[in-house]
Amino acid sequence: ETPFDSIRGAFQNALRPWVFPLPLRYNLKNTHLIPLVKCKIVIITGTRDLITPLSSAQRLKPYLKAEDKFVIIPKGGHKNLRKFGLFHLKLGEALNEQPD
């Protein structure tokens, strides 16, 4: 429920001063890792995530393969996507899809 492009991109601007005054030990960048994933990727994110901004997840889109999915749940938050019918619909579609 919290797709992000990098550790720094994972937090809203309001939280950054509290999270990043200390140096990061690891600089995790999902933009570098996505191209290494061989299976289909399904990213599901919400528009009202007050911790991880939607913009961080959207920066992952250019790295997805044509068969990957990027789903935005209107009004979805940081830890409540499972409460939305669209989440279950898209997750079910992904899990029931037959491989090529």
C-alpha positions as CSV (number, residue, x, y, z in Angstrom):
1,E,0.0,0.0,0.0
2,T,3.0,2.3,0.0
3,P,4.7,2.4,-3.4
4,F,7.6,4.9,-3.5
5,D,10.3,5.8,-5.9
6,S,13.0,6.3,-3.2
7,I,13.3,6.5,0.6
8,R,13.4,10.3,0.4
9,G,10.3,10.2,-1.9
10,A,8.5,8.0,0.5
11,F,7.6,10.8,2.9
12,Q,5.4,13.9,2.5
13,N,7.3,17.2,2.8
14,A,5.8,17.9,6.2
15,L,7.5,14.7,7.6
16,R,10.9,15.1,6.0
17,P,12.5,17.4,8.6
18,W,11.7,14.8,11.3
19,V,12.8,11.7,9.3
20,F,15.9,12.9,7.5
21,P,18.0,15.0,9.9
22,L,20.2,11.9,10.2
23,P,22.1,10.5,7.3
24,L,20.6,7.6,5.5
25,R,22.5,4.3,5.7
26,Y,20.9,3.0,2.5
27,N,19.6,4.9,-0.4
28,L,16.9,2.5,-1.6
29,K,15.7,3.5,-5.1
30,N,12.9,1.4,-6.5
31,T,13.4,3.1,-9.8
32,H,16.7,1.0,-10.1
33,L,15.0,-2.2,-8.9
34,I,11.9,-2.3,-11.0
35,P,13.7,-3.1,-14.3
36,L,15.2,-6.2,-12.6
37,V,11.8,-7.7,-11.8
38,K,10.9,-10.3,-14.3
39,C,7.3,-11.0,-13.2
40,K,4.3,-8.7,-13.7
41,I,4.1,-5.8,-11.3
42,V,0.9,-4.4,-10.0
43,I,1.1,-1.1,-8.1
44,I,-2.0,0.0,-6.2
45,T,-1.9,3.4,-4.4
46,G,-4.4,5.9,-3.1
47,T,-4.9,9.7,-3.6
48,R,-5.2,10.5,0.1
49,D,-2.0,9.0,1.5
50,L,-0.8,11.5,4.1
51,I,2.5,9.7,4.6
52,T,3.7,8.7,1.2
53,P,2.7,11.1,-1.6
54,L,1.0,9.8,-4.7
55,S,3.7,11.7,-6.7
56,S,6.3,9.3,-5.4
57,A,4.4,6.3,-6.7
58,Q,3.7,8.0,-10.0
59,R,7.5,8.4,-10.6
60,L,7.6,4.6,-10.8
61,K,5.3,4.5,-13.9
62,P,8.0,5.1,-16.5
63,Y,9.9,2.1,-15.3
64,L,6.9,-0.4,-15.6
65,K,6.7,-2.8,-18.5
66,A,3.7,-2.7,-20.9
67,E,2.0,-5.6,-19.1
68,D,2.4,-4.1,-15.6
69,K,-0.5,-2.3,-13.9
70,F,-0.7,1.0,-12.1
71,V,-3.9,1.6,-10.2
72,I,-5.0,4.7,-8.3
73,I,-7.7,4.3,-5.7
74,P,-9.6,7.6,-5.3
75,K,-9.7,8.7,-1.6
76,G,-7.5,5.7,-0.7
77,G,-5.1,6.4,2.2
78,H,-1.9,5.0,3.7
79,K,-3.3,1.9,5.3
80,N,-6.9,1.5,4.1
81,L,-6.8,0.4,0.5
82,R,-8.3,-3.0,1.4
83,K,-11.5,-1.2,2.3
84,F,-12.2,-0.2,-1.3
85,G,-13.9,-2.4,-3.8
86,L,-11.6,-1.2,-6.6
87,F,-8.6,-2.6,-4.7
88,H,-10.2,-6.1,-4.5
89,L,-11.3,-6.0,-8.1
90,K,-7.8,-5.1,-9.4
91,L,-6.0,-7.4,-7.0
92,G,-8.3,-10.3,-8.1
93,E,-7.8,-9.5,-11.8
94,A,-4.0,-9.6,-11.2
95,L,-4.1,-12.9,-9.3
96,N,-6.5,-14.6,-11.7
97,E,-4.7,-13.5,-14.9
98,Q,-3.2,-16.4,-16.9
99,P,0.5,-16.1,-17.8
100,D,1.4,-15.7,-21.5
